[in-house]
């Protein structure tokens, strides 16, 4: 749904909104904590220092000549975070300080116009829908080239889903085209005015030209020999489209300083693939606020406990984890005497189990029986309570708890127990073998749950193995360190995938995960295909009435649940801690660096 992104939670690869209440106030230091151990002042840090109304810009505060080291759960893999094999929250957590968007999210997930880059983004016509972007004058990339309309045009061209190369296929391998595919034409009226004309209404237009997706058109033009990307229409020269698509898809992976400039306050100076660390330095051409440290080093630390210990030992200054761990949380909570502030908040991320329809889970009864054996409360109670005291199973795919439209769709389907699961299989013609495992037609009820290298996920599978065994179902744990970024998820190479989708607050972007792959389901890696789901999302996305939109998304949510396709486990809480900085808030979609340019040194 950020298109979504897979974080080793995948978000990957992200839409739903979560509202956190912000309170006025300054830095932490009161010593009091909330029920989850967070400083009670942490919520005040969720708002940008120069945020006003519905607009955001980085505050112009005093920077400092120092280095801040940040630990996150997994490593950087690509500058272009919009292809299936790079689309990861962990890229977003870094690129949020490097690549600018039209709209940004604060710590309360409020959608704000990015005034550092845009004077305005307005719906200039409702029928047909036309959205016009006015870019601020005199903006430059870090390589001294202009940031202008061309960059937005490339953003649309690459994700429009309309381009055709020499082989008749789309040469831009975009993780998702949702929303961009509703734009009939995109036009640069001048260097600073970009107009998008929609084929049908699209209420979530603020989710487009965001999500670190605006890449430097001038670099692509230079490398491909295309003189002006705005003259290349999706129906244009297939040879040129193939050149552009190949570069966009393949040449912005990893790191090449010459090809990967910054439009944001920081630029990538180096990338150590072996150490999984990225070094960011100030962008000399950044026109906004000049705060923040001179250098930020972002280190991948897959062991959350080790991340907490590194903070305790002074090896890092900020620990920012999307992988909640009780031991790590307690370590970080106990560091207040060292000047450490701890925070925890629900993310726009949900942990879930995806069943692969191209394998044995095309059997309806087996899917239903698996849901029935998984006691999600046992999982949340054991793994999350120390991080989020009120953690509970999530019972929706499209909505988060507390949102309008949220309905419990899984409480009556999951965790019904071994006896219920065994009856479901028996009634469908499955029979227990001598080994105590159900089988039918020579196929045993035996399968793997695959996930990345993550201690909490291993514990999750361990709990499920025990629950399933009592019902005559054999579950095996398969850990693959590269599961989320090695192509296995995006090619559907699994029986059950355990990961998380990270969501921007635009529900339309969940469409690409759950509609049929032949109907625009670019991120439907489990090969789920149901006309009811497709129809509901179609109605929701094109709706012009908010109530119709809400009801249609609810219908899509119910159709997914009724298919026993994806079992949501919980909304994943983040946990972070920091010292030496005045205020850090882990934004639930973009991580801690969303406002690093206004960090101030705390002495």
VOVO-670214 format. One record per residue (C-alpha): residue number from 1; x, y, z; residue in three letters. Coordinates in steps of 0.001 Angstrom, whole numbers, always signed. Example, Ala and Ser with C-alpha at 12.3 -4.5 7.8 and 13.67 -1.06 7.14 Angstrom:
BEGIN
SITE,1,+12300,-4500,+7800,ALA
SITE,2,+13670,-1060,+7140,SER
//
This chain:
BEGIN
SITE,1,+0,+0,+0,UNK
SITE,2,+2416,+3000,-270,UNK
SITE,3,+2089,+1759,-2892,UNK
SITE,4,+2634,-167,-119,UNK
SITE,5,+5955,-1098,+1040,UNK
SITE,6,+7429,-4050,+2466,UNK
SITE,7,+9217,-3466,+5592,UNK
SITE,8,+10692,-6315,+6985,UNK
SITE,9,+7488,-5643,+8391,UNK
SITE,10,+7682,-5573,+4430,UNK
SITE,11,+6123,-2588,+4530,UNK
SITE,12,+7605,-3260,+1827,UNK
SITE,13,+6499,-2420,+289,UNK
SITE,14,+1512,+668,+1926,UNK
SITE,15,-3292,+2628,+2915,UNK
SITE,16,-4915,+3580,+6078,UNK
SITE,17,-4721,+6525,+8388,UNK
SITE,18,-4028,+6476,+12069,UNK
SITE,19,-4611,+9590,+14118,UNK
SITE,20,-2464,+10219,+17158,UNK
SITE,21,-3321,+13135,+19391,UNK
SITE,22,-625,+15775,+19719,UNK
SITE,23,-343,+18035,+22721,UNK
SITE,24,+1397,+21324,+23022,UNK
SITE,25,+4696,+21507,+24804,UNK
SITE,26,+8416,+21360,+24314,UNK
SITE,27,+11149,+18842,+24912,UNK
SITE,28,+10817,+15812,+27116,UNK
SITE,29,+12197,+15881,+30563,UNK
SITE,30,+9283,+15635,+32943,UNK
SITE,31,+10230,+12097,+33841,UNK
SITE,32,+6628,+10876,+33657,UNK
SITE,33,+5624,+8128,+31270,UNK
SITE,34,+2480,+6800,+29655,UNK
SITE,35,+1190,+3227,+29855,UNK
SITE,36,+3688,+2070,+27238,UNK
SITE,37,+6722,+3660,+28871,UNK
SITE,38,+6904,+6628,+26484,UNK
SITE,39,+7740,+10041,+27832,UNK
SITE,40,+4437,+11881,+28156,UNK
SITE,41,+6031,+14751,+26206,UNK
SITE,42,+6860,+12592,+23191,UNK
SITE,43,+3503,+13323,+21563,UNK
SITE,44,+4381,+17014,+21366,UNK
SITE,45,+7294,+16054,+19111,UNK
SITE,46,+4920,+14694,+16461,UNK
SITE,47,+4375,+18184,+15017,UNK
SITE,48,+6987,+19953,+12916,UNK
SITE,49,+8482,+23074,+14447,UNK
SITE,50,+7322,+25289,+11571,UNK
SITE,51,+4152,+23372,+10758,UNK
SITE,52,+1128,+25620,+10258,UNK
SITE,53,-2398,+24511,+9443,UNK
SITE,54,-2211,+22159,+6487,UNK
SITE,55,+1322,+23067,+5437,UNK
SITE,56,+4779,+21858,+6393,UNK
SITE,57,+8276,+23167,+5984,UNK
SITE,58,+11463,+22532,+7891,UNK
SITE,59,+12062,+25105,+10594,UNK
SITE,60,+15187,+27220,+10178,UNK
SITE,61,+16965,+26286,+13384,UNK
SITE,62,+20619,+26134,+14364,UNK
SITE,63,+22481,+23155,+12919,UNK
SITE,64,+25669,+21691,+14307,UNK
SITE,65,+28942,+20288,+13062,UNK
SITE,66,+28517,+16770,+14355,UNK
SITE,67,+27460,+13244,+13461,UNK
SITE,68,+24294,+11499,+14561,UNK
SITE,69,+24216,+7722,+14212,UNK
SITE,70,+20809,+6118,+13746,UNK
SITE,71,+20020,+2426,+14028,UNK
SITE,72,+17177,+933,+11989,UNK
SITE,73,+16156,-2692,+11469,UNK
SITE,74,+17282,-3372,+7920,UNK
SITE,75,+19485,-1931,+5212,UNK
SITE,76,+19195,+339,+2213,UNK
SITE,77,+18888,-1290,-1212,UNK
SITE,78,+17903,+1321,-3767,UNK
SITE,79,+17510,+5008,-4610,UNK
SITE,80,+14454,+4211,-6709,UNK
SITE,81,+12150,+2762,-4080,UNK
SITE,82,+9305,+2206,-6509,UNK
SITE,83,+10185,-1121,-8129,UNK
SITE,84,+9014,-4448,-6662,UNK
SITE,85,+12483,-5547,-5577,UNK
SITE,86,+13436,-2296,-3852,UNK
SITE,87,+10079,-1098,-2508,UNK
SITE,88,+10871,-1195,+1203,UNK
SITE,89,+10150,+938,+4230,UNK
SITE,90,+13815,+807,+5122,UNK
SITE,91,+14660,+2686,+1939,UNK
SITE,92,+11928,+5180,+2761,UNK
SITE,93,+13341,+5728,+6244,UNK
SITE,94,+16540,+7014,+4623,UNK
SITE,95,+15208,+8591,+1426,UNK
SITE,96,+12661,+10690,+3313,UNK
SITE,97,+15538,+13070,+4086,UNK
SITE,98,+16901,+12863,+517,UNK
SITE,99,+13932,+13008,-1888,UNK
SITE,100,+11147,+15565,-1491,UNK
SITE,101,+7406,+14985,-1920,UNK
SITE,102,+4398,+17108,-2799,UNK
SITE,103,+2670,+16173,+445,UNK
SITE,104,+4254,+14964,+3673,UNK
SITE,105,+3021,+13378,+6890,UNK
SITE,106,+3764,+14618,+10376,UNK
SITE,107,+3911,+12371,+13422,UNK
SITE,108,+125,+12501,+13721,UNK
SITE,109,-157,+11237,+10127,UNK
SITE,110,-1661,+14558,+9123,UNK
SITE,111,-1355,+15202,+5384,UNK
SITE,112,+477,+18474,+4792,UNK
SITE,113,+1458,+20404,+1658,UNK
SITE,114,+5256,+20535,+1389,UNK
SITE,115,+5886,+24281,+1268,UNK
SITE,116,+9633,+23799,+975,UNK
SITE,117,+9018,+22568,-2573,UNK
SITE,118,+5530,+23634,-3705,UNK
SITE,119,+3685,+26932,-3600,UNK
SITE,120,+383,+25139,-4151,UNK
SITE,121,-1312,+21918,-5214,UNK
SITE,122,-4927,+22597,-6147,UNK
SITE,123,-7879,+20870,-7766,UNK
SITE,124,-8432,+23405,-10533,UNK
SITE,125,-11341,+21502,-12066,UNK
SITE,126,-13691,+18915,-10582,UNK
SITE,127,-15333,+17628,-13775,UNK
SITE,128,-13115,+16460,-15273,UNK
SITE,129,-10757,+16407,-12304,UNK
SITE,130,-7637,+18462,-12910,UNK
SITE,131,-4920,+18921,-10292,UNK
SITE,132,-2326,+21651,-10811,UNK
SITE,133,+1050,+21734,-9083,UNK
SITE,134,+2953,+24998,-8669,UNK
SITE,135,+6625,+24339,-7904,UNK
SITE,136,+8626,+26911,-5972,UNK
SITE,137,+11072,+28826,-8181,UNK
SITE,138,+14843,+28404,-8116,UNK
SITE,139,+14920,+24949,-6560,UNK
SITE,140,+17923,+22772,-7357,UNK
SITE,141,+19039,+19203,-6963,UNK
SITE,142,+22268,+18671,-5072,UNK
SITE,143,+24128,+18363,-8411,UNK
SITE,144,+23114,+21958,-9210,UNK
SITE,145,+20467,+21040,-11806,UNK
SITE,146,+16972,+22487,-11610,UNK
SITE,147,+14163,+20728,-9759,UNK
SITE,148,+11226,+21418,-12037,UNK
SITE,149,+8213,+20096,-13885,UNK
SITE,150,+10230,+17450,-15718,UNK
SITE,151,+10746,+15563,-12474,UNK
SITE,152,+7014,+15306,-11833,UNK
SITE,153,+6387,+14300,-15440,UNK
SITE,154,+8865,+11415,-15147,UNK
SITE,155,+7172,+10386,-11898,UNK
SITE,156,+3866,+10059,-13779,UNK
SITE,157,+5305,+8476,-16943,UNK
SITE,158,+7108,+5769,-14965,UNK
SITE,159,+4070,+4794,-12907,UNK
SITE,160,+1216,+5531,-15289,UNK
SITE,161,+1000,+1904,-16406,UNK
SITE,162,+445,+3155,-19946,UNK
SITE,163,+3916,+3013,-21519,UNK
SITE,164,+4745,+394,-24153,UNK
SITE,165,+8299,-566,-25089,UNK
SITE,166,+9634,-2336,-28162,UNK
SITE,167,+8344,-5682,-26905,UNK
SITE,168,+4848,-4303,-26356,UNK
SITE,169,+5240,-4445,-22579,UNK
SITE,170,+5574,-1653,-20058,UNK
SITE,171,+9334,-1041,-19663,UNK
SITE,172,+8843,+709,-16308,UNK
SITE,173,+8634,-2023,-13674,UNK
SITE,174,+6689,-26,-11101,UNK
SITE,175,+5655,-1635,-7830,UNK
SITE,176,+2223,-61,-8268,UNK
SITE,177,+425,+2224,-10702,UNK
SITE,178,-2574,+2937,-8473,UNK
SITE,179,-3747,+6533,-8848,UNK
SITE,180,-1236,+7401,-11546,UNK
SITE,181,-3217,+5182,-13897,UNK
SITE,182,-6208,+7522,-13398,UNK
SITE,183,-4276,+10427,-14915,UNK
SITE,184,-5256,+10643,-18587,UNK
SITE,185,-2705,+13292,-19517,UNK
SITE,186,+77,+15099,-17667,UNK
SITE,187,+1397,+18384,-19008,UNK
SITE,188,+4154,+20803,-18130,UNK
SITE,189,+2492,+24164,-18726,UNK
SITE,190,+5841,+25751,-17971,UNK
SITE,191,+8920,+24760,-15978,UNK
SITE,192,+7144,+25287,-12668,UNK
SITE,193,+3533,+24364,-13502,UNK
SITE,194,+2449,+20740,-13798,UNK
SITE,195,-1116,+19821,-14695,UNK
SITE,196,-2683,+16378,-14334,UNK
SITE,197,-5968,+15622,-16076,UNK
SITE,198,-7829,+12599,-14675,UNK
SITE,199,-9938,+10131,-16619,UNK
SITE,200,-12224,+9782,-13583,UNK
SITE,201,-12384,+11315,-10099,UNK
SITE,202,-9647,+10280,-7694,UNK
SITE,203,-10051,+11600,-4156,UNK
SITE,204,-6671,+10309,-2958,UNK
SITE,205,-4658,+12500,-5329,UNK
SITE,206,-2543,+13799,-2428,UNK
SITE,207,-928,+10370,-2248,UNK
SITE,208,+598,+10838,-5690,UNK
SITE,209,+3945,+12516,-6383,UNK
SITE,210,+4813,+11555,-2833,UNK
SITE,211,+6361,+8547,-1129,UNK
SITE,212,+9937,+9396,-2228,UNK
SITE,213,+8955,+8796,-5855,UNK
SITE,214,+10052,+12053,-7545,UNK
SITE,215,+13382,+11205,-9182,UNK
SITE,216,+15745,+13431,-11202,UNK
SITE,217,+14594,+13549,-14826,UNK
SITE,218,+17765,+15358,-15899,UNK
SITE,219,+19882,+12355,-14873,UNK
SITE,220,+17735,+9954,-16870,UNK
SITE,221,+17798,+12277,-19895,UNK
SITE,222,+21585,+12521,-19804,UNK
SITE,223,+22122,+8794,-19375,UNK
SITE,224,+19651,+7737,-22079,UNK
SITE,225,+20149,+10503,-24616,UNK
SITE,226,+16493,+11523,-24403,UNK
SITE,227,+16576,+15308,-24922,UNK
SITE,228,+13294,+16144,-23166,UNK
SITE,229,+11350,+13566,-21178,UNK
SITE,230,+8193,+15706,-21307,UNK
SITE,231,+8039,+15158,-25072,UNK
SITE,232,+7906,+11391,-24559,UNK
SITE,233,+4303,+10284,-24145,UNK
SITE,234,+3339,+6791,-22950,UNK
SITE,235,+2151,+6179,-26520,UNK
SITE,236,+5380,+7581,-27958,UNK
SITE,237,+8478,+6028,-29502,UNK
SITE,238,+8736,+2464,-28082,UNK
SITE,239,+12531,+2503,-28440,UNK
SITE,240,+12887,+5642,-26331,UNK
SITE,241,+10367,+4368,-23800,UNK
SITE,242,+12386,+1149,-23517,UNK
SITE,243,+15544,+3154,-22865,UNK
SITE,244,+13841,+5307,-20262,UNK
SITE,245,+12156,+2328,-18604,UNK
SITE,246,+15342,+281,-18449,UNK
SITE,247,+17250,+3113,-16781,UNK
SITE,248,+14441,+3941,-14337,UNK
SITE,249,+13970,+286,-13403,UNK
SITE,250,+17563,-918,-13223,UNK
SITE,251,+20076,+1911,-12858,UNK
SITE,252,+18857,+3511,-9643,UNK
SITE,253,+19477,+468,-7459,UNK
SITE,254,+22207,+417,-4831,UNK
SITE,255,+24191,+3643,-4831,UNK
SITE,256,+26052,+5644,-7457,UNK
SITE,257,+26717,+9179,-6301,UNK
SITE,258,+26882,+10534,-9851,UNK
SITE,259,+23390,+9246,-10656,UNK
SITE,260,+21625,+9855,-7354,UNK
SITE,261,+21421,+13510,-6320,UNK
SITE,262,+19177,+14850,-3575,UNK
SITE,263,+16255,+17245,-3627,UNK
SITE,264,+15911,+17196,+166,UNK
SITE,265,+17996,+18608,+3035,UNK
SITE,266,+20436,+15672,+2985,UNK
SITE,267,+22145,+13710,+232,UNK
SITE,268,+23683,+10256,+266,UNK
SITE,269,+27432,+10599,+490,UNK
SITE,270,+28342,+6914,+736,UNK
SITE,271,+26873,+3447,+1062,UNK
SITE,272,+28689,+509,+2623,UNK
SITE,273,+26875,-2601,+1409,UNK
SITE,274,+28926,-4899,+3643,UNK
SITE,275,+28243,-2919,+6796,UNK
SITE,276,+24733,-2015,+5609,UNK
SITE,277,+25274,+1634,+6466,UNK
SITE,278,+24444,+4849,+4638,UNK
SITE,279,+26106,+8192,+5317,UNK
SITE,280,+24088,+11350,+4710,UNK
SITE,281,+25558,+14852,+4508,UNK
SITE,282,+23950,+18250,+4013,UNK
SITE,283,+22661,+19095,+541,UNK
SITE,284,+24485,+22352,-339,UNK
SITE,285,+21610,+23423,-2590,UNK
SITE,286,+18815,+22852,-89,UNK
SITE,287,+16685,+26007,-10,UNK
SITE,288,+14858,+25256,+3241,UNK
SITE,289,+15811,+25321,+6910,UNK
SITE,290,+19467,+24782,+7733,UNK
SITE,291,+19196,+22811,+10961,UNK
SITE,292,+20195,+19272,+11787,UNK
SITE,293,+23592,+17623,+12229,UNK
SITE,294,+26251,+17944,+9549,UNK
SITE,295,+26288,+14177,+9071,UNK
SITE,296,+23868,+11329,+9718,UNK
SITE,297,+25019,+7705,+9610,UNK
SITE,298,+22198,+5170,+9314,UNK
SITE,299,+23158,+1639,+10338,UNK
SITE,300,+21150,-1528,+9751,UNK
SITE,301,+20791,-3498,+12982,UNK
SITE,302,+18601,-6547,+12475,UNK
SITE,303,+18814,-7601,+16128,UNK
SITE,304,+16600,-5146,+18026,UNK
SITE,305,+18146,-6165,+21343,UNK
SITE,306,+21582,-5326,+19939,UNK
SITE,307,+20220,-1970,+18784,UNK
SITE,308,+19092,-1179,+22316,UNK
SITE,309,+22473,-2234,+23700,UNK
SITE,310,+24250,-43,+21124,UNK
SITE,311,+22246,+2941,+22346,UNK
SITE,312,+23103,+2065,+25944,UNK
SITE,313,+26804,+1850,+25070,UNK
SITE,314,+26855,+5129,+23135,UNK
SITE,315,+27472,+3482,+19760,UNK
SITE,316,+24339,+5057,+18278,UNK
SITE,317,+22375,+8181,+19173,UNK
SITE,318,+18963,+7129,+17889,UNK
SITE,319,+17419,+3656,+17991,UNK
SITE,320,+14436,+3401,+15646,UNK
SITE,321,+12765,+34,+15342,UNK
SITE,322,+9669,-1128,+13502,UNK
SITE,323,+10192,-4558,+15030,UNK
SITE,324,+8874,-4397,+18598,UNK
SITE,325,+10775,-6489,+21108,UNK
SITE,326,+9988,-6626,+24825,UNK
SITE,327,+13601,-7029,+25979,UNK
SITE,328,+14825,-4174,+23804,UNK
SITE,329,+11942,-1960,+24913,UNK
SITE,330,+12725,-2530,+28580,UNK
SITE,331,+16405,-1798,+27993,UNK
SITE,332,+15629,+1517,+26307,UNK
SITE,333,+13025,+2485,+28917,UNK
SITE,334,+15681,+2038,+31585,UNK
SITE,335,+18121,+4532,+30081,UNK
SITE,336,+16446,+7752,+31213,UNK
SITE,337,+19263,+8411,+33681,UNK
SITE,338,+21605,+8554,+30668,UNK
SITE,339,+19487,+11297,+29103,UNK
SITE,340,+17614,+8905,+26822,UNK
SITE,341,+13999,+9600,+25821,UNK
SITE,342,+11879,+6586,+24886,UNK
SITE,343,+8792,+6540,+22689,UNK
SITE,344,+6345,+3994,+21338,UNK
SITE,345,+3318,+4439,+19083,UNK
SITE,346,+1212,+2357,+16706,UNK
SITE,347,+2505,+2496,+13150,UNK
SITE,348,+680,+2580,+9849,UNK
SITE,349,+1862,-991,+9499,UNK
SITE,350,+84,-4278,+10023,UNK
SITE,351,+1689,-7683,+10509,UNK
SITE,352,-93,-10421,+8631,UNK
SITE,353,+28,-13866,+7048,UNK
SITE,354,-517,-14101,+3266,UNK
SITE,355,-1648,-17471,+1887,UNK
SITE,356,-396,-18372,-1595,UNK
SITE,357,-3316,-19308,-3858,UNK
SITE,358,-1062,-20821,-6536,UNK
SITE,359,-89,-23628,-4167,UNK
SITE,360,-2026,-25838,-1774,UNK
SITE,361,-4012,-22931,-351,UNK
SITE,362,-6226,-22899,-3393,UNK
SITE,363,-8112,-25387,-1180,UNK
SITE,364,-10840,-23391,+595,UNK
SITE,365,-11092,-25705,+3607,UNK
SITE,366,-7351,-25645,+4266,UNK
SITE,367,-7324,-21850,+4324,UNK
SITE,368,-10281,-21790,+6699,UNK
SITE,369,-8763,-24421,+8991,UNK
SITE,370,-5478,-22538,+9165,UNK
SITE,371,-7260,-19361,+10248,UNK
SITE,372,-9125,-21346,+12894,UNK
SITE,373,-5969,-22687,+14542,UNK
SITE,374,-4132,-19364,+14828,UNK
SITE,375,-4743,-17806,+18242,UNK
SITE,376,-3694,-14230,+17565,UNK
SITE,377,-4330,-13043,+21121,UNK
SITE,378,-1718,-15493,+22382,UNK
SITE,379,+720,-13977,+19882,UNK
SITE,380,+50,-10343,+20781,UNK
SITE,381,+24,-11026,+24511,UNK
SITE,382,+3385,-12774,+24423,UNK
SITE,383,+5203,-10556,+21938,UNK
SITE,384,+3801,-7033,+22195,UNK
SITE,385,+2496,-6223,+25664,UNK
SITE,386,+5811,-4853,+26939,UNK
SITE,387,+5964,-2482,+23972,UNK
SITE,388,+2282,-1567,+23736,UNK
SITE,389,+250,-2402,+26832,UNK
SITE,390,-3094,-2394,+25039,UNK
SITE,391,-1943,-4349,+21963,UNK
SITE,392,-4683,-6538,+20512,UNK
SITE,393,-5310,-8544,+17335,UNK
SITE,394,-6200,-6483,+14264,UNK
SITE,395,-9503,-7531,+12733,UNK
SITE,396,-9459,-5657,+9444,UNK
SITE,397,-7177,-5378,+6442,UNK
SITE,398,-8313,-2024,+5062,UNK
SITE,399,-8907,-163,+8330,UNK
SITE,400,-6973,+266,+11553,UNK
SITE,401,-8555,+117,+14999,UNK
SITE,402,-10312,+3345,+15911,UNK
SITE,403,-10893,+4447,+12335,UNK
SITE,404,-14315,+5113,+10920,UNK
SITE,405,-15240,+1990,+8981,UNK
SITE,406,-13354,-459,+11198,UNK
SITE,407,-15343,-3658,+11759,UNK
SITE,408,-14266,-6908,+13383,UNK
SITE,409,-14151,-9294,+10407,UNK
SITE,410,-11743,-11892,+11782,UNK
SITE,411,-12752,-12477,+15403,UNK
SITE,412,-15266,-15099,+14254,UNK
SITE,413,-12840,-16682,+11778,UNK
SITE,414,-9512,-16979,+13613,UNK
SITE,415,-8504,-18622,+16865,UNK
SITE,416,-11489,-20978,+17090,UNK
SITE,417,-9257,-23846,+18194,UNK
SITE,418,-7916,-27197,+17080,UNK
SITE,419,-11253,-28976,+17269,UNK
SITE,420,-12966,-26484,+14951,UNK
SITE,421,-10091,-26694,+12447,UNK
SITE,422,-10093,-30492,+12480,UNK
SITE,423,-13849,-30537,+11833,UNK
SITE,424,-13465,-28127,+8917,UNK
SITE,425,-10908,-30423,+7285,UNK
SITE,426,-12843,-33608,+8033,UNK
SITE,427,-16049,-32182,+6564,UNK
SITE,428,-14113,-31301,+3400,UNK
SITE,429,-12788,-34845,+2910,UNK
SITE,430,-9417,-34527,+4611,UNK
SITE,431,-8396,-37447,+6830,UNK
SITE,432,-5693,-37880,+9444,UNK
SITE,433,-2809,-40113,+8494,UNK
SITE,434,-810,-42420,+10722,UNK
SITE,435,+1470,-39484,+11554,UNK
SITE,436,-1458,-37480,+12887,UNK
SITE,437,-1397,-34997,+10008,UNK
SITE,438,-4417,-34471,+7769,UNK
SITE,439,-4096,-35384,+4101,UNK
SITE,440,-6284,-35363,+1001,UNK
SITE,441,-5589,-36642,-2491,UNK
SITE,442,-1981,-37416,-1567,UNK
SITE,443,-1395,-33886,-246,UNK
SITE,444,-519,-33566,+3454,UNK
SITE,445,-1617,-30496,+5390,UNK
SITE,446,+2016,-29502,+5712,UNK
SITE,447,+3459,-26144,+4677,UNK
SITE,448,+6026,-23485,+5506,UNK
SITE,449,+5635,-20010,+6909,UNK
SITE,450,+8434,-17926,+5396,UNK
SITE,451,+9770,-14657,+6795,UNK
SITE,452,+12916,-12580,+6957,UNK
SITE,453,+15522,-12901,+9694,UNK
SITE,454,+13567,-11533,+12608,UNK
SITE,455,+13393,-12922,+16147,UNK
SITE,456,+9805,-11829,+16744,UNK
SITE,457,+8630,-13515,+13556,UNK
SITE,458,+10433,-16708,+14521,UNK
SITE,459,+8598,-16596,+17843,UNK
SITE,460,+5315,-15996,+16016,UNK
SITE,461,+5810,-19097,+13887,UNK
SITE,462,+6851,-21116,+16936,UNK
SITE,463,+3528,-20293,+18583,UNK
SITE,464,+1578,-21174,+15424,UNK
SITE,465,+3423,-24490,+15018,UNK
SITE,466,+2186,-25612,+18414,UNK
SITE,467,-1371,-24419,+17777,UNK
SITE,468,-1557,-26104,+14358,UNK
SITE,469,-61,-29402,+15511,UNK
SITE,470,-2958,-29901,+17926,UNK
SITE,471,-5308,-29740,+14912,UNK
SITE,472,-3375,-32190,+12740,UNK
SITE,473,-1670,-29505,+10632,UNK
SITE,474,+2094,-29414,+10197,UNK
SITE,475,+3673,-25965,+10023,UNK
SITE,476,+7374,-25433,+9387,UNK
SITE,477,+9438,-22304,+9964,UNK
SITE,478,+11483,-21042,+6993,UNK
SITE,479,+13764,-18090,+7673,UNK
SITE,480,+15273,-16327,+4669,UNK
SITE,481,+17319,-13200,+5434,UNK
SITE,482,+16644,-11886,+1922,UNK
SITE,483,+12993,-12922,+1753,UNK
SITE,484,+11707,-9355,+1482,UNK
SITE,485,+14298,-8022,-947,UNK
SITE,486,+15494,-11005,-2926,UNK
SITE,487,+12478,-11400,-5174,UNK
SITE,488,+10751,-14257,-3347,UNK
SITE,489,+7885,-12162,-2035,UNK
SITE,490,+7252,-10336,-5316,UNK
SITE,491,+7297,-13615,-7279,UNK
SITE,492,+5004,-15392,-4831,UNK
SITE,493,+7613,-17993,-3865,UNK
SITE,494,+6080,-19100,-562,UNK
SITE,495,+3287,-21146,+1009,UNK
SITE,496,+2536,-18513,+3642,UNK
SITE,497,+4389,-15210,+3883,UNK
SITE,498,+4758,-13485,+7246,UNK
SITE,499,+5537,-9792,+6885,UNK
SITE,500,+3933,-6377,+7256,UNK
SITE,501,+2469,-3835,+4893,UNK
SITE,502,+3263,-224,+5731,UNK
SITE,503,+501,+2130,+4705,UNK
SITE,504,+282,+5739,+3733,UNK
SITE,505,-3068,+7263,+4712,UNK
SITE,506,-4668,+6634,+1331,UNK
SITE,507,-6849,+3548,+1240,UNK
SITE,508,-6902,+3449,-2546,UNK
SITE,509,-3302,+2331,-2468,UNK
SITE,510,-4289,-983,-870,UNK
SITE,511,-6051,-1820,-4127,UNK
SITE,512,-2827,-2960,-5792,UNK
SITE,513,-2364,-5657,-3126,UNK
SITE,514,-5764,-7311,-3225,UNK
SITE,515,-7342,-6966,-6668,UNK
SITE,516,-6701,-9674,-9243,UNK
SITE,517,-3199,-9473,-10786,UNK
SITE,518,-4783,-9232,-14232,UNK
SITE,519,-6857,-6256,-13104,UNK
SITE,520,-4134,-3985,-11722,UNK
SITE,521,-3031,-5979,-8690,UNK
SITE,522,+640,-5086,-9134,UNK
SITE,523,+1467,-6098,-5570,UNK
SITE,524,-910,-9036,-5314,UNK
SITE,525,+1897,-11507,-4780,UNK
SITE,526,-387,-14176,-3280,UNK
SITE,527,-2387,-14466,-6546,UNK
SITE,528,-5720,-13806,-4875,UNK
SITE,529,-8450,-13213,-7441,UNK
SITE,530,-12078,-12518,-6565,UNK
SITE,531,-14601,-10429,-8577,UNK
SITE,532,-16232,-9132,-5387,UNK
SITE,533,-12944,-7672,-4167,UNK
SITE,534,-12209,-6100,-7550,UNK
SITE,535,-15673,-4589,-7870,UNK
SITE,536,-15625,-3110,-4365,UNK
SITE,537,-12227,-1473,-4850,UNK
SITE,538,-13286,-137,-8261,UNK
SITE,539,-16319,+1549,-6707,UNK
SITE,540,-14271,+2900,-3802,UNK
SITE,541,-11488,+4378,-5901,UNK
SITE,542,-13776,+6181,-8344,UNK
SITE,543,-16260,+7362,-5689,UNK
SITE,544,-16965,+11072,-5437,UNK
SITE,545,-19069,+10765,-2276,UNK
SITE,546,-17218,+10082,+981,UNK
SITE,547,-19948,+7796,+2323,UNK
SITE,548,-20024,+5737,-866,UNK
SITE,549,-16247,+5496,-695,UNK
SITE,550,-16338,+4319,+2927,UNK
SITE,551,-19010,+1702,+2266,UNK
SITE,552,-17146,+407,-782,UNK
SITE,553,-13914,+7,+1159,UNK
SITE,554,-15856,-1827,+3850,UNK
SITE,555,-17238,-4138,+1166,UNK
SITE,556,-13715,-4800,-125,UNK
SITE,557,-12536,-5471,+3426,UNK
SITE,558,-15322,-8001,+3990,UNK
SITE,559,-14737,-9723,+635,UNK
SITE,560,-11050,-10217,+1491,UNK
SITE,561,-11951,-11669,+4881,UNK
SITE,562,-14583,-13985,+3411,UNK
SITE,563,-11956,-15374,+1045,UNK
SITE,564,-9721,-16407,+3983,UNK
SITE,565,-6804,-14953,+2051,UNK
SITE,566,-4851,-12802,+4480,UNK
SITE,567,-4877,-13135,+8254,UNK
SITE,568,-4075,-9839,+10002,UNK
SITE,569,-2182,-10317,+13247,UNK
SITE,570,-1764,-6860,+14756,UNK
SITE,571,-1056,-3219,+14062,UNK
SITE,572,+2673,-3042,+14650,UNK
SITE,573,+3912,-596,+17292,UNK
SITE,574,+7154,+1238,+16736,UNK
SITE,575,+9642,+1946,+19471,UNK
SITE,576,+12409,+4479,+19410,UNK
SITE,577,+14801,+6184,+21790,UNK
SITE,578,+17300,+8995,+21439,UNK
SITE,579,+19802,+11194,+23238,UNK
SITE,580,+21767,+14332,+22404,UNK
SITE,581,+18938,+15686,+20199,UNK
SITE,582,+16138,+17970,+21337,UNK
SITE,583,+13261,+16012,+19804,UNK
SITE,584,+12821,+12899,+17672,UNK
SITE,585,+9514,+11336,+16701,UNK
SITE,586,+9227,+8134,+14705,UNK
SITE,587,+6729,+8945,+11975,UNK
SITE,588,+4686,+5819,+11384,UNK
SITE,589,+5362,+5638,+7641,UNK
SITE,590,+8573,+7597,+7069,UNK
SITE,591,+10605,+6786,+10181,UNK
SITE,592,+12611,+9179,+12344,UNK
SITE,593,+14355,+11226,+9621,UNK
SITE,594,+11171,+12909,+8336,UNK
SITE,595,+12215,+16152,+10066,UNK
SITE,596,+15921,+15535,+10700,UNK
SITE,597,+16652,+18884,+9056,UNK
SITE,598,+15204,+20649,+12104,UNK
SITE,599,+16865,+18565,+14802,UNK
SITE,600,+18844,+20632,+17299,UNK
SITE,601,+21691,+19516,+19475,UNK
SITE,602,+20730,+18998,+23105,UNK
SITE,603,+23481,+19830,+25552,UNK
//
